[in-house]
């Protein structure tokens, strides 16, 4: 059940990149994010409201949920968009490919998870495979990209700590409530800036199909994939989850090939094979 849920979560997250790319080509990124965050927050709060009554969240935990919201919206999602504007096109993908190794280390350091050699080998092989897939010609050494790369690295670490710091709260309140409250707090922080960008944007050239991209990012990713991610961190070690997270770029690349016409070269085949070997080593 856990592995099946994990594959669904990775599939939904992997589709984010090609589907969101279509919408982001037509809708200004910060405006896109504004509608995504608003729709996902409203949906999640509605789900919480219509579920059976739960014990209220303790006041000191509300502050922690607010902190998670700041991590996931301003420091992860918004920072990524800002950083991507300041760096080379492929650097964002390369830096996000390091998420599994940071998650692996953070789980051991902060959650006191046991170090298992096979997981260490698995996450290292997986990251090497992902870098082989997305790294060909993408890395450009230039001081002009330094600030953008640092901002994206901050976004990467924000996602890692959103995961790690959220685990105790998920164990206490459940994945849906923690996701709903944290995303809503983060969206509230983002709202003034996002609303300003949304009011300035010219919608005349945006086709209705672009809004389907926003809808998927909101409901498919921010609602479904994010809830599943927290459900998974409740039921498995972060160090194990880190290995499986390497599957996501494989799914994204295949989807981009099928729907956007992007090419799959030898580096993808070799990198994808290395990722799968890393997962197999971890699970055997």
Backbone as CSV, one residue per row, in Angstrom:
resi,resn,N_x,N_y,N_z,CA_x,CA_y,CA_z,C_x,C_y,C_z
1,UNK,0.836,-1.205,0.000,0.000,0.000,0.000,0.877,1.265,0.000
2,UNK,1.922,1.257,0.838,2.783,2.429,0.933,3.533,2.653,-0.373
3,UNK,4.098,1.582,-0.938,4.856,1.717,-2.192,3.933,2.144,-3.333
4,UNK,2.726,1.586,-3.384,1.763,1.982,-4.423,1.422,3.462,-4.298
5,UNK,1.162,3.927,-3.069,0.870,5.347,-2.834,2.055,6.203,-3.237
6,UNK,3.249,5.732,-2.932,4.465,6.461,-3.284,4.599,6.621,-4.795
7,UNK,4.309,5.566,-5.546,4.392,5.637,-6.999,3.354,6.602,-7.565
8,UNK,2.158,6.599,-6.990,1.121,7.556,-7.418,1.577,8.977,-7.143
9,UNK,2.144,9.202,-5.955,2.601,10.545,-5.596,3.710,11.018,-6.526
10,UNK,4.638,10.133,-6.837,5.732,10.491,-7.732,5.226,10.739,-9.152
11,UNK,4.239,9.966,-9.571,3.656,10.143,-10.904,2.976,11.511,-11.008
12,UNK,2.165,11.858,-10.016,1.482,13.153,-10.028,2.495,14.299,-9.991
13,UNK,3.504,14.172,-9.164,4.520,15.222,-9.051,5.357,15.313,-10.322
14,UNK,5.676,14.161,-10.908,6.471,14.158,-12.125,5.780,14.840,-13.290
15,UNK,4.454,14.714,-13.345,3.694,15.358,-14.415,3.634,16.876,-14.251
16,UNK,4.000,17.360,-13.057,3.956,18.805,-12.817,4.780,19.570,-13.837
17,UNK,5.978,19.080,-14.118,6.919,19.837,-14.939,6.416,20.055,-16.366
18,UNK,6.018,19.029,-17.108,5.516,19.291,-18.459,4.183,20.017,-18.487
19,UNK,3.282,19.697,-17.560,1.968,20.341,-17.565,2.082,21.805,-17.151
20,UNK,2.850,22.073,-16.088,3.019,23.455,-15.637,3.777,24.282,-16.669
21,UNK,4.711,23.660,-17.377,5.478,24.388,-18.391,4.559,24.968,-19.460
22,UNK,3.551,24.193,-19.844,2.591,24.673,-20.833,1.880,25.924,-20.323
23,UNK,1.405,25.895,-19.074,0.702,27.049,-18.520,1.606,28.231,-18.276
24,UNK,2.837,27.957,-17.821,3.767,29.035,-17.509,4.284,29.744,-18.757
25,UNK,4.182,29.088,-19.900,4.542,29.754,-21.154,3.502,30.800,-21.553
26,UNK,2.318,30.705,-20.954,1.212,31.584,-21.340,0.762,32.516,-20.220
27,UNK,1.047,32.126,-18.984,0.644,32.920,-17.816,1.896,33.298,-17.038
28,UNK,2.022,34.564,-16.707,3.172,35.053,-15.937,3.324,34.208,-14.662
29,UNK,4.546,33.728,-14.345,4.744,32.743,-13.278,4.157,33.124,-11.914
30,UNK,4.335,34.366,-11.479,3.839,34.743,-10.156,2.316,34.856,-10.139
31,UNK,1.723,35.148,-11.296,0.268,35.134,-11.417,-0.237,33.700,-11.416
32,UNK,0.437,32.842,-12.143,0.136,31.407,-12.152,0.143,30.880,-10.719
33,UNK,1.197,31.224,-9.972,1.323,30.762,-8.590,0.191,31.292,-7.718
34,UNK,-0.217,32.539,-7.933,-1.291,33.137,-7.139,-2.572,32.318,-7.254
35,UNK,-2.987,32.004,-8.466,-4.224,31.244,-8.663,-4.071,29.813,-8.164
36,UNK,-2.891,29.249,-8.344,-2.644,27.893,-7.846,-2.778,27.838,-6.333
37,UNK,-2.137,28.753,-5.638,-2.152,28.735,-4.178,-3.554,29.008,-3.629
38,UNK,-4.250,29.976,-4.214,-5.594,30.303,-3.736,-6.539,29.123,-3.902
39,UNK,-6.522,28.510,-5.086,-7.427,27.396,-5.360,-7.114,26.198,-4.476
40,UNK,-5.844,25.887,-4.320,-5.485,24.731,-3.500,-5.820,24.957,-2.028
41,UNK,-5.603,26.164,-1.527,-5.907,26.453,-0.121,-7.399,26.364,0.155
42,UNK,-8.202,26.947,-0.716,-9.660,26.899,-0.545,-10.146,25.455,-0.577
43,UNK,-9.619,24.661,-1.511,-10.034,23.267,-1.640,-9.669,22.467,-0.402
44,UNK,-8.447,22.634,0.075,-7.998,21.878,1.246,-8.779,22.263,2.505
45,UNK,-9.013,23.551,2.690,-9.787,23.989,3.863,-11.223,23.470,3.798
46,UNK,-11.783,23.402,2.600,-13.134,22.856,2.438,-13.166,21.370,2.798
47,UNK,-12.134,20.640,2.391,-12.053,19.212,2.728,-11.981,19.027,4.236
48,UNK,-11.149,19.842,4.883,-11.028,19.757,6.343,-12.359,20.079,7.014
49,UNK,-13.048,21.094,6.521,-14.314,21.529,7.123,-15.402,20.462,7.016
50,UNK,-15.391,19.703,5.930,-16.465,18.728,5.709,-16.122,17.339,6.220
51,UNK,-14.888,17.143,6.709,-14.551,15.857,7.320,-15.086,15.810,8.746
52,UNK,-15.051,14.609,9.326,-15.576,14.466,10.690,-14.787,15.357,11.654
53,UNK,-15.407,15.773,12.744,-14.717,16.673,13.684,-13.426,16.068,14.222
54,UNK,-12.437,16.917,14.412,-11.150,16.503,14.954,-10.828,17.365,16.166
55,UNK,-9.973,16.879,17.043,-9.533,17.735,18.156,-8.874,18.996,17.597
56,UNK,-9.099,20.127,18.243,-8.509,21.370,17.734,-6.986,21.338,17.774
57,UNK,-6.389,22.084,16.870,-4.924,22.188,16.840,-4.480,23.071,18.008
58,UNK,-3.497,22.622,18.760,-2.997,23.389,19.886,-2.325,24.676,19.403
59,UNK,-2.396,25.723,20.229,-1.925,27.054,19.827,-0.454,27.049,19.426
60,UNK,0.377,26.355,20.201,1.810,26.365,19.876,2.078,25.627,18.569
61,UNK,1.202,24.685,18.209,1.358,23.971,16.941,0.905,24.831,15.758
62,UNK,-0.019,25.753,16.019,-0.436,26.671,14.952,0.747,27.504,14.474
63,UNK,1.609,27.900,15.402,2.799,28.662,15.027,3.730,27.806,14.175
64,UNK,3.832,26.535,14.508,4.651,25.622,13.708,4.065,25.445,12.314
65,UNK,2.745,25.356,12.227,2.081,25.228,10.920,2.300,26.478,10.075
66,UNK,2.290,27.628,10.744,2.591,28.871,10.036,4.019,28.822,9.479
67,UNK,4.944,28.326,10.287,6.325,28.198,9.824,6.446,27.274,8.620
68,UNK,5.703,26.173,8.636,5.699,25.266,7.484,5.159,25.977,6.243
69,UNK,4.123,26.797,6.448,3.551,27.543,5.326,4.540,28.516,4.714
70,UNK,5.319,29.163,5.571,6.345,30.084,5.072,7.418,29.318,4.304
71,UNK,7.762,28.118,4.781,8.750,27.302,4.088,8.265,26.879,2.700
72,UNK,7.010,26.415,2.607,6.560,25.810,1.364,6.147,26.833,0.313
73,UNK,5.618,27.994,0.712,5.175,28.965,-0.306,6.249,30.027,-0.572
74,UNK,6.549,30.952,0.349,7.565,31.960,0.024,8.961,31.376,-0.227
75,UNK,9.416,30.453,0.656,10.801,29.998,0.566,11.017,28.849,-0.409
76,UNK,9.969,28.110,-0.740,10.135,27.037,-1.715,9.582,27.448,-3.080
77,UNK,8.288,27.585,-3.175,7.659,27.829,-4.474,8.037,29.194,-5.060
78,UNK,7.874,30.249,-4.274,8.144,31.594,-4.787,9.633,31.810,-5.025
79,UNK,10.459,31.322,-4.105,11.903,31.475,-4.273,12.390,30.746,-5.516
80,UNK,11.806,29.587,-5.801,12.211,28.858,-7.005,11.936,29.687,-8.264
81,UNK,10.753,30.293,-8.328,10.415,31.118,-9.498,11.369,32.302,-9.618
82,UNK,11.676,32.931,-8.473,12.585,34.071,-8.492,13.993,33.646,-8.884
83,UNK,14.449,32.525,-8.336,15.790,32.054,-8.645,15.942,31.627,-10.088
84,UNK,14.888,31.022,-10.637,14.964,30.553,-12.018,15.127,31.710,-12.994
85,UNK,14.622,32.879,-12.609,14.776,34.054,-13.461,16.217,34.562,-13.482
86,UNK,17.010,34.181,-12.475,18.359,34.728,-12.324,19.466,33.733,-12.691
87,UNK,19.069,32.548,-13.163,20.089,31.553,-13.467,19.810,30.913,-14.816
88,UNK,20.693,30.006,-15.227,20.531,29.323,-16.513,19.362,28.348,-16.449
89,UNK,18.803,28.040,-17.599,17.564,27.265,-17.667,17.673,25.912,-16.963
90,UNK,18.789,25.189,-17.148,18.892,23.847,-16.586,19.323,23.771,-15.146
91,UNK,19.707,24.893,-14.554,20.246,24.847,-13.198,19.189,24.473,-12.155
92,UNK,17.951,24.912,-12.371,16.895,24.573,-11.427,16.695,23.070,-11.327
93,UNK,16.660,22.396,-12.480,16.496,20.942,-12.494,17.674,20.247,-11.824
94,UNK,18.874,20.744,-12.095,20.064,20.146,-11.491,20.058,20.291,-9.974
95,UNK,19.709,21.477,-9.499,19.709,21.708,-8.053,18.605,20.919,-7.362
96,UNK,17.435,20.812,-7.991,16.359,20.029,-7.382,16.664,18.540,-7.409
97,UNK,17.589,18.127,-8.282,18.010,16.728,-8.294,18.753,16.355,-7.021
98,UNK,19.190,17.363,-6.244,19.905,17.076,-4.996,18.959,16.893,-3.805
99,UNK,17.650,17.070,-4.000,16.691,16.922,-2.898,16.865,15.591,-2.163
100,UNK,16.959,14.446,-2.855,17.059,13.174,-2.127,18.238,13.094,-1.167
101,UNK,19.398,13.608,-1.560,20.548,13.500,-0.664,20.365,14.385,0.572
102,UNK,19.804,15.588,0.395,19.522,16.462,1.543,18.467,15.824,2.454
103,UNK,17.445,15.231,1.847,16.380,14.593,2.624,16.919,13.385,3.386
104,UNK,17.771,12.632,2.734,18.413,11.475,3.362,19.206,11.908,4.593
105,UNK,20.038,12.934,4.449,20.866,13.410,5.550,20.032,14.041,6.667
106,UNK,19.018,14.819,6.275,18.181,15.492,7.277,17.397,14.486,8.109
107,UNK,16.948,13.405,7.474,16.220,12.372,8.220,17.098,11.723,9.284
108,UNK,18.356,11.506,8.953,19.285,10.903,9.908,19.632,11.887,11.026
109,UNK,19.868,13.150,10.655,20.293,14.151,11.634,19.155,14.582,12.551
110,UNK,18.002,14.919,11.972,16.925,15.539,12.752,15.886,14.543,13.265
111,UNK,15.656,13.464,12.523,14.651,12.489,12.945,15.296,11.250,13.570
112,UNK,16.631,11.280,13.675,17.391,10.186,14.308,17.127,8.839,13.640
113,UNK,16.934,8.872,12.314,16.743,7.628,11.586,18.070,6.873,11.500
114,UNK,17.971,5.563,11.469,19.168,4.730,11.428,19.812,4.798,10.045
115,UNK,21.118,4.958,10.018,21.834,4.950,8.743,21.941,3.515,8.239
116,UNK,21.412,3.290,7.031,21.519,1.992,6.387,22.359,2.149,5.127
117,UNK,23.389,1.330,5.022,24.321,1.466,3.906,23.621,1.330,2.559
118,UNK,22.678,0.387,2.452,22.017,0.191,1.163,21.201,1.411,0.755
119,UNK,20.639,2.127,1.748,19.914,3.356,1.410,20.883,4.443,0.984
120,UNK,22.015,4.509,1.655,23.019,5.483,1.255,23.492,5.243,-0.170
121,UNK,23.720,3.961,-0.497,24.122,3.618,-1.865,22.995,3.917,-2.839
122,UNK,21.759,3.574,-2.426,20.599,3.791,-3.297,20.381,5.252,-3.626
123,UNK,20.445,6.125,-2.621,20.195,7.544,-2.860,21.337,8.161,-3.660
124,UNK,22.557,7.693,-3.435,23.701,8.210,-4.202,23.613,7.798,-5.661
125,UNK,23.304,6.525,-5.905,23.131,6.060,-7.286,21.980,6.786,-7.963
126,UNK,20.880,6.939,-7.225,19.714,7.612,-7.803,20.027,9.037,-8.199
127,UNK,20.712,9.769,-7.316,21.054,11.152,-7.639,22.023,11.212,-8.811
128,UNK,22.967,10.275,-8.860,23.905,10.231,-9.993,23.148,9.988,-11.292
129,UNK,22.138,9.114,-11.229,21.338,8.845,-12.412,20.562,10.052,-12.873
130,UNK,19.967,10.766,-11.919,19.201,11.972,-12.271,20.115,13.032,-12.866
131,UNK,21.290,13.211,-12.270,22.241,14.200,-12.797,22.688,13.824,-14.211
132,UNK,22.820,12.536,-14.460,23.175,12.095,-15.809,22.052,12.407,-16.794
133,UNK,20.805,12.288,-16.320,19.654,12.546,-17.190,19.522,14.014,-17.544
134,UNK,19.615,14.882,-16.532,19.289,16.304,-16.752,20.515,17.188,-16.883
135,UNK,21.711,16.612,-16.640,22.897,17.455,-16.551,23.657,17.680,-17.827
136,UNK,23.316,16.951,-18.873,24.073,17.082,-20.102,23.968,18.472,-20.712
137,UNK,25.023,19.247,-20.616,25.034,20.594,-21.200,24.261,21.620,-20.409
138,UNK,23.650,21.200,-19.280,22.811,22.140,-18.533,23.632,23.036,-17.603
139,UNK,24.759,22.524,-17.124,25.546,23.273,-16.148,26.420,24.318,-16.835
140,UNK,26.249,25.560,-16.402,27.031,26.663,-16.949,27.711,27.386,-15.788
141,UNK,29.032,27.320,-15.732,29.771,27.965,-14.653,29.933,29.439,-14.996
142,UNK,29.269,30.294,-14.240,29.300,31.729,-14.523,28.846,32.467,-13.268
143,UNK,29.591,33.475,-12.868,29.232,34.251,-11.677,27.885,34.936,-11.805
144,UNK,27.423,35.135,-13.035,26.127,35.780,-13.236,24.984,34.949,-12.673
145,UNK,25.206,33.631,-12.565,24.146,32.737,-12.122,24.205,32.437,-10.633
146,UNK,25.198,32.991,-9.931,25.422,32.612,-8.538,24.213,32.885,-7.656
147,UNK,23.677,34.117,-7.722,22.551,34.461,-6.858,21.325,33.612,-7.171
148,UNK,21.064,33.390,-8.451,19.937,32.542,-8.827,20.098,31.129,-8.309
149,UNK,21.310,30.584,-8.417,21.563,29.229,-7.926,21.401,29.149,-6.406
150,UNK,21.872,30.173,-5.708,21.737,30.180,-4.249,20.274,30.257,-3.815
151,UNK,19.489,31.041,-4.544,18.057,31.155,-4.214,17.357,29.818,-4.455
152,UNK,17.695,29.139,-5.546,17.081,27.837,-5.823,17.529,26.806,-4.793
153,UNK,18.794,26.869,-4.382,19.257,25.965,-3.327,18.475,26.203,-2.040
154,UNK,18.168,27.458,-1.737,17.331,27.774,-0.582,15.949,27.133,-0.736
155,UNK,15.409,27.179,-1.955,14.108,26.567,-2.218,14.166,25.054,-2.009
156,UNK,15.269,24.441,-2.425,15.463,23.005,-2.233,15.473,22.662,-0.746
157,UNK,16.256,23.405,0.035,16.341,23.144,1.477,15.027,23.442,2.187
158,UNK,14.273,24.419,1.673,12.963,24.719,2.262,12.027,23.522,2.105
159,UNK,12.055,22.874,0.941,11.215,21.681,0.732,11.645,20.551,1.665
160,UNK,12.943,20.378,1.814,13.463,19.322,2.682,12.996,19.536,4.119
161,UNK,13.103,20.780,4.605,12.720,21.041,5.998,11.210,21.159,6.175
162,UNK,10.498,21.488,5.115,9.027,21.386,5.145,8.642,19.929,5.409
163,UNK,9.376,19.012,4.821,9.123,17.585,5.010,9.517,17.129,6.406
164,UNK,10.737,17.446,6.795,11.278,16.945,8.066,10.538,17.538,9.263
165,UNK,10.359,18.859,9.274,9.697,19.520,10.411,8.201,19.231,10.444
166,UNK,7.659,18.851,9.302,6.228,18.547,9.261,5.886,17.169,9.801
167,UNK,6.865,16.258,9.834,6.562,14.881,10.237,5.931,14.775,11.627
168,UNK,6.478,15.417,12.674,5.833,15.293,13.988,4.386,15.814,13.999
169,UNK,4.126,16.871,13.252,2.766,17.420,13.182,1.840,16.488,12.416
170,UNK,2.348,15.861,11.373,1.536,14.901,10.618,1.197,13.696,11.494
171,UNK,2.137,13.243,12.296,1.868,12.129,13.207,0.764,12.487,14.201
172,UNK,0.665,13.766,14.529,-0.286,14.231,15.543,-1.650,14.588,14.959
173,UNK,-1.653,15.240,13.776,-2.898,15.788,13.236,-3.323,15.199,11.897
174,UNK,-2.463,14.445,11.253,-2.815,13.859,9.969,-2.346,14.705,8.791
175,UNK,-2.180,14.038,7.645,-1.595,14.684,6.472,-2.487,15.770,5.886
176,UNK,-3.798,15.540,5.875,-4.697,16.503,5.229,-4.725,17.820,5.998
177,UNK,-4.882,17.743,7.317,-4.971,18.979,8.094,-3.657,19.762,8.079
178,UNK,-2.545,19.062,8.195,-1.257,19.766,8.200,-1.009,20.419,6.847
179,UNK,-1.308,19.711,5.770,-1.145,20.290,4.438,-2.073,21.478,4.247
180,UNK,-3.328,21.322,4.663,-4.316,22.392,4.478,-3.920,23.660,5.224
181,UNK,-3.547,23.523,6.484,-3.236,24.702,7.285,-1.909,25.340,6.863
182,UNK,-0.913,24.516,6.575,0.384,25.083,6.193,0.294,25.800,4.853
183,UNK,-0.361,25.187,3.861,-0.497,25.846,2.561,-1.344,27.111,2.666
184,UNK,-2.355,27.088,3.508,-3.214,28.265,3.667,-2.458,29.418,4.321
185,UNK,-1.664,29.115,5.338,-0.838,30.154,5.965,0.158,30.728,4.956
186,UNK,0.815,29.838,4.219,1.778,30.295,3.226,1.134,31.115,2.128
187,UNK,-0.047,30.694,1.702,-0.775,31.431,0.663,-1.193,32.815,1.151
188,UNK,-1.548,32.910,2.428,-1.920,34.210,2.996,-0.732,35.164,2.997
189,UNK,0.463,34.639,3.292,1.666,35.466,3.250,1.942,35.930,1.823
190,UNK,1.732,35.027,0.867,2.008,35.340,-0.541,0.939,36.238,-1.166
191,UNK,-0.265,36.251,-0.600,-1.430,36.867,-1.235,-1.208,38.317,-1.688
192,UNK,-0.696,39.223,-0.856,-0.570,40.621,-1.321,0.293,40.763,-2.568
193,UNK,1.423,40.094,-2.582,2.309,40.156,-3.749,1.651,39.486,-4.956
194,UNK,1.078,38.296,-4.736,0.444,37.571,-5.829,-0.745,38.312,-6.397
195,UNK,-1.531,38.928,-5.537,-2.700,39.679,-5.992,-2.272,40.874,-6.844
196,UNK,-1.203,41.526,-6.428,-0.672,42.656,-7.203,-0.256,42.203,-8.596
197,UNK,0.478,41.068,-8.680,0.903,40.565,-9.980,-0.287,40.127,-10.823
198,UNK,-1.267,39.528,-10.180,-2.450,39.071,-10.912,-3.254,40.246,-11.472
199,UNK,-3.309,41.346,-10.739,-4.052,42.521,-11.201,-3.333,43.209,-12.359
200,UNK,-2.023,43.090,-12.413,-1.238,43.754,-13.459,-1.180,42.940,-14.758
201,UNK,-1.513,41.662,-14.681,-1.330,40.761,-15.812,-2.425,40.942,-16.860
202,UNK,-2.042,40.851,-18.129,-2.986,40.948,-19.248,-3.451,39.536,-19.622
203,UNK,-4.727,39.248,-19.426,-5.273,37.912,-19.649,-5.824,37.707,-21.060
204,UNK,-5.749,38.694,-21.890,-6.425,38.644,-23.188,-5.899,37.535,-24.101
205,UNK,-4.625,37.180,-23.956,-4.045,36.181,-24.860,-3.948,34.797,-24.231
206,UNK,-4.584,34.600,-23.087,-4.487,33.319,-22.384,-5.649,32.411,-22.788
207,UNK,-5.381,31.273,-23.429,-6.466,30.353,-23.797,-6.964,29.584,-22.584
208,UNK,-8.159,29.018,-22.710,-8.747,28.298,-21.572,-7.920,27.066,-21.204
209,UNK,-7.203,26.500,-22.182,-6.390,25.317,-21.889,-5.266,25.624,-20.898
210,UNK,-4.790,26.877,-20.906,-3.735,27.243,-19.952,-4.247,27.158,-18.518
211,UNK,-5.538,27.424,-18.326,-6.108,27.363,-16.980,-6.223,25.923,-16.487
212,UNK,-6.262,24.970,-17.428,-6.232,23.566,-17.021,-4.895,23.226,-16.376
213,UNK,-3.846,23.879,-16.855,-2.525,23.705,-16.250,-2.511,24.219,-14.816
214,UNK,-3.126,25.379,-14.588,-3.248,25.923,-13.231,-4.051,24.968,-12.355
215,UNK,-5.142,24.446,-12.925,-6.018,23.528,-12.187,-5.254,22.278,-11.757
216,UNK,-4.436,21.747,-12.663,-3.664,20.559,-12.306,-2.638,20.874,-11.220
217,UNK,-1.948,22.007,-11.375,-0.943,22.389,-10.372,-1.587,22.561,-9.003
218,UNK,-2.825,23.082,-8.974,-3.516,23.311,-7.704,-4.055,22.016,-7.108
219,UNK,-4.863,21.281,-7.908,-5.564,20.107,-7.373,-4.744,18.824,-7.474
220,UNK,-4.044,18.662,-8.598,-3.259,17.444,-8.772,-1.999,17.427,-7.932
221,UNK,-1.396,18.615,-7.771,-0.108,18.681,-7.063,-0.275,19.224,-5.640
222,UNK,-0.685,20.498,-5.516,-0.737,21.123,-4.189,-1.727,20.443,-3.257
223,UNK,-2.815,19.910,-3.799,-3.781,19.201,-2.952,-3.409,17.723,-2.837
224,UNK,-3.456,17.001,-3.962,-3.301,15.544,-3.898,-1.868,15.106,-3.619
225,UNK,-0.922,15.560,-4.435,0.465,15.093,-4.276,1.071,15.548,-2.950
226,UNK,0.750,16.775,-2.513,1.304,17.260,-1.248,0.736,16.488,-0.049
227,UNK,-0.552,16.195,-0.081,-1.152,15.403,1.001,-0.538,14.008,1.022
228,UNK,-0.392,13.401,-0.148,0.212,12.069,-0.210,1.661,12.093,0.281
229,UNK,2.378,13.175,-0.026,3.764,13.289,0.435,3.831,13.275,1.957
230,UNK,2.969,14.025,2.613,2.957,14.032,4.076,2.444,12.700,4.635
231,UNK,1.507,12.078,3.941,1.041,10.755,4.381,2.195,9.760,4.332
232,UNK,3.000,9.855,3.293,4.134,8.947,3.133,5.195,9.178,4.215
233,UNK,5.476,10.455,4.529,6.491,10.734,5.544,6.006,10.275,6.925
234,UNK,4.695,10.118,7.076,4.137,9.585,8.313,4.384,8.082,8.419
235,UNK,4.410,7.398,7.267,4.458,5.940,7.268,5.807,5.350,6.867
236,UNK,6.790,6.175,6.531,8.095,5.639,6.168,9.199,6.616,6.533
237,UNK,10.400,6.109,6.630,11.546,6.953,6.953,11.829,7.929,5.814
238,UNK,12.290,9.121,6.175,12.662,10.109,5.158,13.814,9.590,4.304
239,UNK,14.718,8.823,4.914,15.871,8.300,4.165,15.435,7.302,3.100
240,UNK,14.373,6.560,3.355,13.829,5.643,2.340,13.057,6.407,1.287
241,UNK,12.275,7.375,1.731,11.511,8.201,0.807,12.436,8.944,-0.151
242,UNK,13.600,9.326,0.333,14.554,10.061,-0.491,14.960,9.273,-1.728
243,UNK,15.130,7.963,-1.576,15.549,7.141,-2.704,14.484,7.136,-3.786
244,UNK,13.230,6.947,-3.375,12.138,6.884,-4.337,11.888,8.234,-5.007
245,UNK,12.286,9.309,-4.356,12.070,10.627,-4.939,12.855,10.810,-6.243
246,UNK,13.858,9.972,-6.455,14.629,10.035,-7.698,13.823,9.576,-8.910
247,UNK,12.695,8.896,-8.670,11.863,8.426,-9.781,11.184,9.595,-10.484
248,UNK,10.924,10.664,-9.735,10.150,11.793,-10.255,10.719,12.392,-11.538
249,UNK,12.033,12.677,-11.624,12.558,13.227,-12.875,12.428,12.271,-14.058
250,UNK,12.459,10.954,-13.779,12.271,9.976,-14.857,10.873,10.117,-15.441
251,UNK,9.875,10.202,-14.558,8.491,10.369,-14.994,8.324,11.683,-15.747
252,UNK,8.931,12.758,-15.218,8.821,14.068,-15.856,9.417,14.046,-17.261
253,UNK,10.551,13.385,-17.421,11.215,13.336,-18.724,10.395,12.541,-19.737
254,UNK,9.826,11.421,-19.296,8.994,10.616,-20.196,7.746,11.390,-20.611
255,UNK,7.124,12.088,-19.646,5.939,12.892,-19.956,6.276,14.024,-20.918
256,UNK,7.434,14.666,-20.724,7.855,15.736,-21.633,8.100,15.196,-23.041
257,UNK,8.601,13.977,-23.120,8.817,13.331,-24.420,7.482,13.051,-25.111
258,UNK,6.509,12.544,-24.347,5.229,12.157,-24.927,4.356,13.352,-25.305
259,UNK,4.364,14.393,-24.460,3.416,15.490,-24.641,4.028,16.777,-25.191
260,UNK,5.325,16.968,-24.975,5.969,18.204,-25.431,6.972,17.982,-26.559
261,UNK,7.169,16.734,-26.927,8.070,16.439,-28.031,9.539,16.570,-27.696
262,UNK,9.894,16.624,-26.410,11.293,16.710,-26.033,11.981,15.357,-26.263
263,UNK,13.262,15.394,-26.539,13.978,14.180,-26.901,14.463,13.406,-25.674
264,UNK,14.584,12.091,-25.858,15.172,11.221,-24.841,16.436,10.616,-25.454
265,UNK,17.588,11.023,-24.951,18.834,10.553,-25.530,19.441,9.435,-24.687
266,UNK,20.656,9.053,-25.057,21.330,7.958,-24.355,21.558,8.270,-22.886
267,UNK,21.830,9.558,-22.572,22.053,9.931,-21.167,20.806,9.683,-20.329
268,UNK,19.612,9.878,-20.921,18.371,9.587,-20.189,18.247,8.100,-19.914
269,UNK,18.515,7.272,-20.930,18.384,5.826,-20.768,19.337,5.315,-19.697
270,UNK,20.595,5.761,-19.760,21.572,5.329,-18.772,21.229,5.859,-17.376
271,UNK,20.861,7.152,-17.313,20.512,7.751,-16.029,19.295,7.096,-15.407
272,UNK,18.257,6.847,-16.220,17.053,6.182,-15.721,17.350,4.797,-15.199
273,UNK,18.229,4.069,-15.879,18.606,2.727,-15.430,19.319,2.788,-14.086
274,UNK,20.189,3.791,-13.912,20.911,3.948,-12.638,19.937,4.271,-11.504
275,UNK,18.946,5.125,-11.791,17.927,5.448,-10.785,17.210,4.180,-10.336
276,UNK,16.779,3.359,-11.277,16.049,2.135,-10.945,16.930,1.161,-10.174
277,UNK,18.213,1.073,-10.521,19.140,0.220,-9.766,19.239,0.688,-8.316
278,UNK,19.286,2.033,-8.134,19.340,2.584,-6.785,18.123,2.211,-5.956
279,UNK,16.942,2.251,-6.579,15.704,1.882,-5.886,15.716,0.393,-5.549
280,UNK,16.139,-0.437,-6.490,16.166,-1.891,-6.268,17.119,-2.245,-5.134
281,UNK,18.278,-1.621,-5.107,19.250,-1.885,-4.023,18.642,-1.528,-2.678
282,UNK,17.921,-0.420,-2.624,17.308,0.009,-1.365,16.263,-0.962,-0.864
283,UNK,15.484,-1.526,-1.773,14.344,-2.346,-1.384,14.672,-3.831,-1.246
284,UNK,15.900,-4.240,-1.585,16.255,-5.655,-1.483,16.936,-5.949,-0.145
